[in-house]
Amino acid sequence: MSDRKRPLDGIRVLDIATFIAAPMAASILGEFGAEVIKIEQPREGDPLRRFGVPSVATDDTFCWLSEARNKKSVTLDLRRAEGADILRDLVSKSDVLCENFRPGTLEKWGLGYEELVRINPALVMLRVSGFGQDGPYRNRPGFARIAHAFGGLAHLTGIDGGPPLTPGSTSLADYVSGVYGALGIMLALRARDNDGKGQYIDLALYEPILRMLDDLAPAYAAQGIVRGRQGLGTSNACPHGHFQTRDGWIAIACTNDRMFARLAAAMGQSGLAESALYGTTAARLRDSAKVDAIVQLWVGTMSTDEIVALCADQDVPCAAVNTIEGIFADPHIAHRQNQVALPHEQLGEVHVPAVVPKLSRTPGKVDSLGPSLGSSNTDILGGILGMDEGKMQSLKAAGII
């Protein structure tokens, strides 16, 4: 596969962002062949290097090693005039720039889109911020947790009557914004193929969350419905939630009457699926607490493995509620190669999530873990910009690189 061209071979991306959202978009592009140059603050680097579980043997966390994959690290102080000039030189030789500073910051440094597009009219620029580049909240700081709250997701998590809970990963909005950011970049590059002109993508962290809220918007606009926290189930289908086994938890999803009939047969209670009882979605939703209780009583008599196997045999949608330990032990995940191991000088093998999605003819690949700080200074500044060693040493002494 190493000799096979990837879809984005020949595309150069400058990642001047921090943490996860915009850098995630750049990482996705890197997996599919783009050359990604990570611009970091001298001496300090991206704060993501210190975020998450420490790797002990290095100065970087496992989060950095995983999420900064396929990137080259260059140190550059963009707040200094000479550093900004070097970025402009790199922009003139690049296709994409990813940033997530607060709106107006790059403009203050003379590096806003209007300035950069004059240097490179074909530049595609991803701009991720908490609340977007315009609007009354544009200047507010934003993180994923804020996006979950503002975008309506946090309100939906937890048990009815209880507090809103963390929806799994505290960084979910960052990751989803990274995916939408990569999509925006690809659309802009496709448009550039037609007319040769670049453009910028304006993405607020809360917007991908808001986009994924099922039918909440039209239901509220039409009928004033405000969905609350739904606990272990959902308001749209039943039984459709989490159930406790003898040794863990499973998820069951019966989204239509045929699926419930198969579940009832697996339970040895086919009569439950008769139209006079719970054979329709409407009937099950009217008595959802009782239906869930019946299913829970059955599930609680068996182990997770037993329930999952039985449901699979009866074609009932079901899965274990996995921990990461279960994910690593699962034969299907191993077969699909959803985790990959890469060598690291100090740590040995480091396991990271594999590339998504899988392309049949031009697949992506994780080439390298997150780089050490400034490890590509000579390669990029010398190789791409033609800067000599004396100049680089002078910049380093001045704290610009």
C-alpha positions as CSV (number, residue, x, y, z in Angstrom):
1,M,0.0,0.0,0.0
2,S,3.0,2.3,0.5
3,D,3.4,2.8,-3.2
4,R,-0.3,3.5,-3.8
5,K,-1.3,7.2,-4.4
6,R,-3.7,8.7,-1.9
7,P,-6.5,11.1,-2.8
8,L,-4.8,14.2,-1.4
9,D,-1.2,13.6,-2.5
10,G,0.2,16.9,-3.5
11,I,-2.0,19.0,-1.2
12,R,-0.1,21.0,1.4
13,V,-1.9,22.0,4.6
14,L,-0.8,24.5,7.3
15,D,-2.2,23.7,10.7
16,I,-1.8,26.7,13.0
17,A,-4.6,25.7,15.3
18,T,-4.5,24.2,18.8
19,F,-6.2,21.4,20.7
20,I,-8.6,19.2,18.6
21,A,-11.2,20.7,16.3
22,A,-9.3,22.3,13.4
23,P,-6.2,20.1,14.0
24,M,-8.5,17.1,13.7
25,A,-9.6,18.3,10.2
26,A,-5.9,18.6,9.2
27,S,-5.2,15.1,10.6
28,I,-7.9,13.6,8.4
29,L,-6.5,15.3,5.4
30,G,-3.0,13.9,6.3
31,E,-4.3,10.4,6.6
32,F,-5.4,10.6,2.9
33,G,-2.1,11.9,1.6
34,A,-1.9,15.7,2.3
35,E,1.4,17.1,3.6
36,V,0.4,18.6,7.0
37,I,2.7,21.2,8.6
38,K,1.9,21.8,12.2
39,I,2.8,25.4,13.2
40,E,3.5,25.6,17.0
41,Q,4.5,28.2,19.5
42,P,8.3,28.0,20.2
43,R,9.3,26.2,23.4
44,E,5.6,25.6,24.4
45,G,4.0,23.9,21.4
46,D,0.4,23.0,21.1
47,P,-1.4,22.7,24.5
48,L,-2.7,19.4,23.3
49,R,0.8,18.0,24.0
50,R,-0.1,18.3,27.7
51,F,-3.8,17.3,27.5
52,G,-5.0,13.9,28.5
53,V,-3.1,10.8,29.8
54,P,0.7,11.4,30.1
55,S,2.8,8.9,28.2
56,V,5.4,8.9,31.0
57,A,8.5,8.3,28.9
58,T,8.0,11.4,26.7
59,D,6.9,15.0,27.2
60,D,3.8,14.4,25.1
61,T,0.5,12.8,26.1
62,F,-1.1,9.9,24.3
63,C,-3.7,12.4,23.1
64,W,-1.0,14.3,21.2
65,L,0.6,11.1,19.8
66,S,-2.8,9.9,18.5
67,E,-4.4,13.2,17.3
68,A,-1.3,14.9,15.8
69,R,-0.7,11.9,13.6
70,N,0.8,12.4,10.1
71,K,2.1,15.9,10.8
72,K,5.4,17.7,10.6
73,S,6.1,20.1,13.5
74,V,7.5,23.6,12.8
75,T,7.9,26.2,15.6
76,L,7.0,29.8,14.7
77,D,5.8,32.7,16.8
78,L,3.0,34.2,14.7
79,R,2.7,37.2,17.1
80,R,6.1,38.5,16.0
81,A,6.4,40.3,12.6
82,E,9.2,38.0,11.3
83,G,7.2,34.9,12.3
84,A,4.1,36.3,10.5
85,D,6.2,36.9,7.4
86,I,7.5,33.3,7.4
87,L,3.9,32.1,7.6
88,R,3.0,34.3,4.7
89,D,5.8,32.7,2.7
90,L,4.4,29.3,3.6
91,V,0.9,30.3,2.7
92,S,2.1,31.3,-0.8
93,K,3.2,27.7,-1.3
94,S,0.3,25.9,0.4
95,D,-3.3,24.9,-0.4
96,V,-5.1,24.9,2.9
97,L,-4.8,26.7,6.3
98,C,-6.6,25.5,9.4
99,E,-7.0,27.8,12.4
100,N,-9.2,28.1,15.5
101,F,-8.2,31.3,17.1
102,R,-10.9,33.6,18.5
103,P,-12.4,35.8,15.7
104,G,-10.3,38.8,15.0
105,T,-7.0,37.4,16.4
106,L,-5.4,36.6,13.1
107,E,-6.6,39.9,11.7
108,K,-4.8,41.7,14.5
109,W,-1.6,39.9,13.5
110,G,-2.1,40.8,9.8
111,L,-2.9,37.2,9.0
112,G,-6.7,37.2,8.4
113,Y,-8.3,35.6,5.4
114,E,-8.4,38.9,3.3
115,E,-4.7,39.4,3.8
116,L,-3.7,35.8,3.1
117,V,-5.9,35.4,0.0
118,R,-4.1,38.3,-1.6
119,I,-0.9,36.3,-1.2
120,N,-2.6,33.1,-2.5
121,P,-5.9,33.5,-4.2
122,A,-6.4,29.7,-4.3
123,L,-6.1,29.4,-0.5
124,V,-8.7,27.3,1.3
125,M,-9.0,28.4,5.0
126,L,-10.8,26.6,7.7
127,R,-11.9,28.8,10.6
128,V,-13.2,27.1,13.7
129,S,-14.3,29.1,16.7
130,G,-16.7,28.7,19.6
131,F,-19.5,30.7,18.1
132,G,-18.5,31.5,14.5
133,Q,-16.9,34.5,12.8
134,D,-20.0,36.7,13.2
135,G,-23.1,37.2,15.4
136,P,-23.5,38.7,18.9
137,Y,-21.6,35.9,20.6
138,R,-18.6,35.8,18.2
139,N,-16.1,37.1,20.8
140,R,-17.1,34.5,23.5
141,P,-14.6,31.7,24.2
142,G,-15.7,28.3,23.4
143,F,-14.8,24.7,24.1
144,A,-16.5,21.4,23.4
145,R,-18.3,21.3,26.7
146,I,-19.7,24.8,26.0
147,A,-20.8,23.6,22.5
148,H,-22.6,20.6,24.0
149,A,-24.5,22.9,26.3
150,F,-25.3,25.7,23.8
151,G,-26.0,23.3,21.0
152,G,-28.7,21.4,22.9
153,L,-26.9,18.1,23.5
154,A,-26.2,18.3,27.2
155,H,-29.9,19.0,28.0
156,L,-30.7,15.6,26.5
157,T,-28.3,13.5,28.5
158,G,-28.9,11.8,31.9
159,I,-32.0,10.5,33.7
160,D,-35.3,12.4,33.6
161,G,-35.3,14.8,36.6
162,G,-31.6,14.5,37.1
163,P,-28.7,16.8,36.0
164,P,-27.4,17.0,32.4
165,L,-24.5,14.7,32.1
166,T,-21.3,14.6,30.0
167,P,-22.0,12.9,26.7
168,G,-19.2,10.4,26.8
169,S,-16.1,12.3,25.5
170,T,-15.8,15.9,26.8
171,S,-14.3,16.6,23.4
172,L,-17.1,15.2,21.2
173,A,-17.9,18.6,19.6
174,D,-14.2,19.1,18.7
175,Y,-14.1,15.7,16.9
176,V,-17.3,16.2,15.1
177,S,-16.3,19.7,14.1
178,G,-13.0,18.3,12.8
179,V,-15.0,15.9,10.5
180,Y,-17.3,18.7,9.3
181,G,-14.2,20.9,8.9
182,A,-12.5,18.3,6.7
183,L,-15.7,18.0,4.7
184,G,-15.8,21.8,4.2
185,I,-12.2,21.8,3.0
186,M,-12.9,19.0,0.5
187,L,-15.9,20.9,-0.8
188,A,-13.8,24.1,-1.2
189,L,-11.0,22.2,-2.9
190,R,-13.6,20.7,-5.3
191,A,-15.0,24.2,-6.0
192,R,-11.4,25.4,-6.6
193,D,-11.0,22.7,-9.2
194,N,-13.7,24.4,-11.2
195,D,-12.6,28.1,-11.0
196,G,-9.2,28.2,-9.4
197,K,-10.4,30.3,-6.5
198,G,-10.1,29.6,-2.8
199,Q,-12.5,30.5,0.0
200,Y,-12.9,30.2,3.8
201,I,-15.0,27.9,5.9
202,D,-16.7,29.4,8.9
203,L,-17.5,26.7,11.5
204,A,-18.8,27.2,15.0
205,L,-18.2,24.4,17.5
206,Y,-21.8,24.1,18.5
207,E,-23.1,23.9,14.9
208,P,-22.3,20.2,14.2
209,I,-24.0,19.4,17.5
210,L,-27.1,21.4,16.6
211,R,-27.1,19.6,13.2
212,M,-27.3,16.2,14.9
213,L,-30.3,16.7,17.1
214,D,-32.8,14.4,15.3
215,D,-36.1,16.1,14.7
216,L,-36.0,18.5,17.7
217,A,-36.0,21.7,15.6
218,P,-39.0,20.9,13.3
219,A,-40.9,19.3,16.2
220,Y,-40.5,22.4,18.4
221,A,-41.2,24.8,15.5
222,A,-44.4,23.0,14.5
223,Q,-45.8,21.7,17.9
224,G,-43.8,23.4,20.7
225,I,-42.3,20.1,21.8
226,V,-39.2,20.4,24.1
227,R,-37.7,17.0,24.5
228,G,-36.1,16.3,27.9
229,R,-33.6,13.8,29.2
230,Q,-34.6,10.3,28.3
231,G,-32.3,8.2,30.6
232,L,-31.7,4.7,29.3
233,G,-34.2,4.8,26.4
234,T,-35.6,7.1,23.8
235,S,-38.9,8.8,23.0
236,N,-38.9,7.5,19.4
237,A,-38.8,3.7,19.8
238,C,-39.3,1.0,22.4
239,P,-37.5,-1.1,23.6
240,H,-34.6,1.0,22.5
241,G,-32.0,1.5,25.2
242,H,-29.6,0.0,27.7
243,F,-30.3,-3.0,29.8
244,Q,-28.3,-4.6,32.6
245,T,-27.1,-8.2,32.3
246,R,-25.7,-10.3,35.1
247,D,-22.2,-9.0,34.4
248,G,-22.6,-5.8,32.4
249,W,-24.8,-3.8,30.1
250,I,-26.1,-4.2,26.6
251,A,-27.9,-2.0,24.0
252,I,-31.0,-3.2,22.2
253,A,-32.6,-1.2,19.4
254,C,-36.0,-2.2,18.2
255,T,-36.9,0.6,15.8
256,N,-39.8,-1.1,14.1
257,D,-42.5,-3.8,14.8
258,R,-40.6,-6.6,13.0
259,M,-37.6,-6.1,15.2
260,F,-39.7,-6.3,18.3
261,A,-41.4,-9.4,17.1
262,R,-38.0,-11.1,16.7
263,L,-37.0,-9.9,20.2
264,A,-40.2,-11.2,21.6
265,A,-39.6,-14.6,20.0
266,A,-36.0,-14.6,21.4
267,M,-37.4,-14.0,24.8
268,G,-39.8,-16.9,24.4
269,Q,-42.8,-14.4,24.7
270,S,-44.0,-14.1,21.1
271,G,-47.4,-13.1,22.4
272,L,-46.0,-9.7,23.3
273,A,-45.8,-8.8,19.6
274,E,-49.5,-9.4,19.0
275,S,-51.4,-6.3,17.9
276,A,-53.6,-6.5,21.0
277,L,-50.6,-6.0,23.2
278,Y,-47.3,-4.4,22.0
279,G,-47.2,-5.3,18.4
280,T,-47.1,-1.6,17.3
281,T,-44.6,1.1,18.0
282,A,-47.4,3.4,19.3
283,A,-48.6,0.8,21.8
284,R,-45.1,0.2,23.1
285,L,-44.4,3.9,23.5
286,R,-47.7,4.3,25.4
287,D,-46.5,1.7,27.9
288,S,-42.8,2.0,27.5
289,A,-41.9,1.6,31.2
290,K,-43.7,-1.7,31.3
291,V,-42.2,-2.9,28.1
292,D,-38.7,-1.9,29.2
293,A,-39.3,-3.7,32.5
294,I,-40.3,-6.9,30.8
295,V,-37.1,-6.8,28.6
296,Q,-34.9,-5.9,31.6
297,L,-36.3,-8.9,33.6
298,W,-35.3,-11.2,30.8
299,V,-31.9,-9.6,30.1
300,G,-31.0,-9.7,33.8
301,T,-31.1,-13.5,33.8
302,M,-28.2,-13.9,31.5
303,S,-24.6,-12.8,30.9
304,T,-23.7,-10.1,28.3
305,D,-22.1,-12.7,26.0
306,E,-25.2,-15.0,26.2
307,I,-27.6,-12.2,25.4
308,V,-25.6,-10.8,22.5
309,A,-25.2,-14.3,21.0
310,L,-28.9,-15.1,21.4
311,C,-30.0,-11.7,19.9
312,A,-27.5,-12.2,17.0
313,D,-29.0,-15.6,16.3
314,Q,-32.5,-14.1,16.2
315,D,-31.5,-11.1,14.1
316,V,-32.2,-8.6,16.9
317,P,-30.0,-5.5,16.9
318,C,-27.9,-5.8,20.1
319,A,-24.4,-5.1,21.3
320,A,-22.4,-5.1,24.5
321,V,-21.9,-1.6,26.0
322,N,-18.1,-1.9,25.6
323,T,-15.4,-0.5,27.7
324,I,-12.1,0.2,25.8
325,E,-10.9,-3.2,27.3
326,G,-13.8,-4.9,25.5
327,I,-13.0,-3.0,22.3
328,F,-9.4,-4.3,22.3
329,A,-10.6,-7.8,22.9
330,D,-13.3,-7.9,20.3
331,P,-12.6,-10.2,17.2
332,H,-14.7,-8.1,14.8
333,I,-12.8,-4.9,15.7
334,A,-9.5,-6.8,15.2
335,H,-10.7,-8.2,11.9
336,R,-11.7,-4.7,10.7
337,Q,-8.3,-3.4,11.8
338,N,-10.0,-0.5,13.6
339,Q,-6.8,0.0,15.8
340,V,-3.3,0.3,14.5
341,A,0.0,0.1,16.3
342,L,2.9,2.4,15.4
343,P,6.5,2.2,16.7
344,H,7.8,4.9,19.1
345,E,11.4,5.2,20.2
346,Q,10.7,5.6,23.9
347,L,7.3,3.8,24.2
348,G,7.6,0.9,21.9
349,E,4.3,0.2,20.2
350,V,1.6,2.9,20.5
351,H,-2.0,1.9,19.6
352,V,-4.2,4.5,18.0
353,P,-7.6,4.5,16.2
354,A,-7.3,3.6,12.5
355,V,-8.3,5.7,9.5
356,V,-12.1,6.3,8.9
357,P,-13.6,5.8,6.3
358,K,-12.1,2.8,4.4
359,L,-11.6,3.5,0.7
360,S,-11.3,0.4,-1.5
361,R,-8.9,1.8,-4.1
362,T,-7.1,4.7,-2.5
363,P,-7.2,4.1,1.3
364,G,-5.8,6.4,3.9
365,K,-3.0,5.4,6.3
366,V,-1.6,6.5,9.7
367,D,2.1,7.1,8.8
368,S,3.4,8.5,12.0
369,L,2.5,9.5,15.6
370,G,2.4,13.1,16.8
371,P,5.8,14.7,16.1
372,S,8.3,16.1,18.6
373,L,8.3,19.8,18.9
374,G,10.1,21.6,16.0
375,S,11.3,18.3,14.5
376,S,10.6,19.5,10.9
377,N,12.0,23.0,11.2
378,T,15.0,22.3,8.9
379,D,12.9,20.2,6.5
380,I,10.2,22.8,6.0
381,L,12.0,26.2,6.5
382,G,15.1,25.0,4.7
383,G,13.6,22.7,2.2
384,I,10.4,24.6,1.2
385,L,11.5,28.2,1.9
386,G,15.2,27.8,1.1
387,M,16.2,29.3,4.5
388,D,19.9,28.7,5.3
389,E,21.2,27.3,8.6
390,G,22.6,30.6,9.7
391,K,19.2,32.3,9.3
392,M,17.5,29.5,11.2
393,Q,19.9,29.7,14.1
394,S,19.4,33.5,14.2
395,L,15.6,33.0,14.4
396,K,15.9,30.4,17.0
397,A,18.1,32.6,19.2
398,A,15.5,35.4,18.9
399,G,12.7,33.0,20.0
400,I,10.9,33.3,16.6
401,I,11.3,29.6,15.9
